[in-house]
Amino acid sequence: MRLGFCSTSPAVPEAAILALLDGLKGRYESNSKALYMSPVRKVLVTGSGGLIASALVRDLGDRFDFTGQDIGPPNYPTVPTTVGDLSDMDGVRQAFDGIDAVVHLGADSNQHAPWASVLPNNLIATRNVFEACRDAGVKRVVYASSNHAVGMHELDEPYSRIRVGNYEGLDPDNVPQIDHTVQIRPDGQYGISKAFGEATGAYYAENFGLEVACLRIGTVNRDNRPMEVRQLATWCSHRDVLQLIQRCLEVEPLQFDIFYGVSDNKWRFWDIDHARDVLRYAPQDNAEDYRDSL
Ligand SMILES: NC(=O)c1ccc[n+]([C@@H]2O[C@H](COP(=O)([O-])OP(=O)(O)OC[C@H]3O[C@@H](n4cnc5c(N)ncnc54)[C@H](O)[C@@H]3O)[C@@H](O)[C@H]2O)c1
């Protein structure tokens, strides 16, 4: 089939047009809520040497033009990486120039991290990331928050029993879900830092028009399967967390929002309906499939 064009400009080779259309395929999806299109191409990943970042640049490298940033050495030679400490603005600011979106994963990811580490690596670093984005004109930030920003909810009934595998009298289909509207209730210094990151994101969204998606990630681990009873509720597989990050990068419109990063686990207690609704999140995994291997 030939494509007809009403134009006086020089002829555009048909092959080039077909290639362009092919490139657009899959980048435009519609649903009743929103038009999904992806203007995002150049994506800076902070903490690019880490677990989630490594999976991201490995598996979504054909979809985005990634650059990396980490305090440690780069682990993907094909991804141009700025080595530096995010708590030192002068040392990392340039990495944000010419970037469309940032996936901010760089942090001390240990939920028991001491204040001496949380302060520079999570609080100051995160403020610097948002400020560098504002300064450089970055459009969007996907911020790796954590379930620990609201971790105290988990100690309430019935979650306190589910997390230790006591399901007596409970129907997994009728467990009230902890959703994105619940009160902030951090369960430690790390959780406080993640709540700070969400608050910082809200500030930059409202005051400077930065688009911000916060992902309250559950449990993502190297083995890519639940390793203890609690993780039967909290696990998020690599492909599910990557899908969430991708959707957060691509969804339109976005101003500020919060989603939980958890797979479709039988005993999950964090809401994924909001992510299904807004992001069209379609989780592929369920921790229950691994129960026998615990
Ligand atoms: N893995 C999970 O289960 C989980 C759950 C909730 C939230 N998160 C959050 O997601 C993000 C990524 O998690 P992960 O498991 O891949 O962590 P990770 O520890 O594997 O990676 C974090 C990376 O950040 C880098 N980093 C730390 N401080 C830095 C600094 N000051 N400047 C630059 N880089 C710095 C580290 O060198 C590391 O490569 C973290 O922010 C973490 O808090 C992870």
Ligand as a Chemical Component Dictionary entry (heavy atoms), coordinates in Angstrom:
data_LIG
# 
_chem_comp.id                   LIG 
_chem_comp.type                 NON-POLYMER 
_chem_comp.pdbx_formal_charge   0 
_chem_comp.three_letter_code    LIG 
# 
loop_
_chem_comp_atom.comp_id 
_chem_comp_atom.atom_id 
_chem_comp_atom.alt_atom_id 
_chem_comp_atom.type_symbol 
_chem_comp_atom.charge 
_chem_comp_atom.model_Cartn_x 
_chem_comp_atom.model_Cartn_y 
_chem_comp_atom.model_Cartn_z 
_chem_comp_atom.pdbx_ordinal 
LIG N1  N1  N 0  14.609 -3.407 46.702 1  
LIG C1  C1  C 0  13.531 -3.151 47.436 2  
LIG O1  O1  O 0  12.848 -4.077 47.935 3  
LIG C2  C2  C 0  13.072 -1.742 47.677 4  
LIG C3  C3  C 0  11.893 -1.542 48.414 5  
LIG C4  C4  C 0  11.469 -0.230 48.654 6  
LIG C5  C5  C 0  12.174 0.831  48.129 7  
LIG N2  N2  N 1  13.320 0.607  47.431 8  
LIG C6  C6  C 0  14.073 1.768  46.957 9  
LIG O2  O2  O 0  14.358 1.597  45.578 10 
LIG C7  C7  C 0  15.643 2.132  45.287 11 
LIG C8  C8  C 0  16.515 1.075  44.619 12 
LIG O3  O3  O 0  16.528 -0.069 45.425 13 
LIG P1  P1  P 0  17.605 -1.214 45.185 14 
LIG O4  O4  O 0  17.116 -2.417 45.913 15 
LIG O5  O5  O -1 17.936 -1.331 43.748 16 
LIG O6  O6  O 0  18.833 -0.613 45.994 17 
LIG P2  P2  P 0  20.405 -0.846 45.841 18 
LIG O7  O7  O 0  20.984 -0.675 47.209 19 
LIG O8  O8  O 0  20.696 -2.108 45.113 20 
LIG O9  O9  O 0  20.852 0.371  44.921 21 
LIG C9  C9  C 0  20.963 1.678  45.397 22 
LIG C10 C10 C 0  22.066 2.359  44.620 23 
LIG O10 O10 O 0  22.136 3.720  45.067 24 
LIG C11 C11 C 0  23.500 4.081  45.112 25 
LIG N3  N3  N 0  23.684 5.202  46.033 26 
LIG C12 C12 C 0  23.533 5.194  47.374 27 
LIG N4  N4  N 0  23.816 6.392  47.875 28 
LIG C13 C13 C 0  24.135 7.193  46.831 29 
LIG C14 C14 C 0  24.529 8.553  46.712 30 
LIG N5  N5  N 0  24.653 9.342  47.786 31 
LIG N6  N6  N 0  24.794 9.039  45.486 32 
LIG C15 C15 C 0  24.679 8.248  44.395 33 
LIG N7  N7  N 0  24.319 6.952  44.444 34 
LIG C16 C16 C 0  24.040 6.427  45.652 35 
LIG C17 C17 C 0  24.234 2.818  45.583 36 
LIG O11 O11 O 0  25.603 2.848  45.242 37 
LIG C18 C18 C 0  23.445 1.735  44.862 38 
LIG O12 O12 O 0  24.044 1.382  43.630 39 
LIG C19 C19 C 0  16.206 2.643  46.610 40 
LIG O13 O13 O 0  15.923 4.022  46.707 41 
LIG C20 C20 C 0  15.405 1.881  47.637 42 
LIG O14 O14 O 0  15.315 2.594  48.871 43 
LIG C21 C21 C 0  13.780 -0.652 47.184 44 
# 
loop_
_chem_comp_bond.comp_id 
_chem_comp_bond.atom_id_1 
_chem_comp_bond.atom_id_2 
_chem_comp_bond.value_order 
_chem_comp_bond.pdbx_ordinal 
LIG N1  C1  SING 1  
LIG C1  O1  DOUB 2  
LIG C1  C2  SING 3  
LIG C2  C3  SING 4  
LIG C2  C21 DOUB 5  
LIG C3  C4  DOUB 6  
LIG C4  C5  SING 7  
LIG C5  N2  DOUB 8  
LIG N2  C6  SING 9  
LIG N2  C21 SING 10 
LIG C6  O2  SING 11 
LIG C6  C20 SING 12 
LIG O2  C7  SING 13 
LIG C7  C8  SING 14 
LIG C7  C19 SING 15 
LIG C8  O3  SING 16 
LIG O3  P1  SING 17 
LIG P1  O4  DOUB 18 
LIG P1  O5  SING 19 
LIG P1  O6  SING 20 
LIG O6  P2  SING 21 
LIG P2  O7  DOUB 22 
LIG P2  O8  SING 23 
LIG P2  O9  SING 24 
LIG O9  C9  SING 25 
LIG C9  C10 SING 26 
LIG C10 O10 SING 27 
LIG C10 C18 SING 28 
LIG O10 C11 SING 29 
LIG C11 N3  SING 30 
LIG C11 C17 SING 31 
LIG N3  C12 SING 32 
LIG N3  C16 SING 33 
LIG C12 N4  DOUB 34 
LIG N4  C13 SING 35 
LIG C13 C14 SING 36 
LIG C13 C16 DOUB 37 
LIG C14 N5  SING 38 
LIG C14 N6  DOUB 39 
LIG N6  C15 SING 40 
LIG C15 N7  DOUB 41 
LIG N7  C16 SING 42 
LIG C17 O11 SING 43 
LIG C17 C18 SING 44 
LIG C18 O12 SING 45 
LIG C19 O13 SING 46 
LIG C19 C20 SING 47 
LIG C20 O14 SING 48 
# 
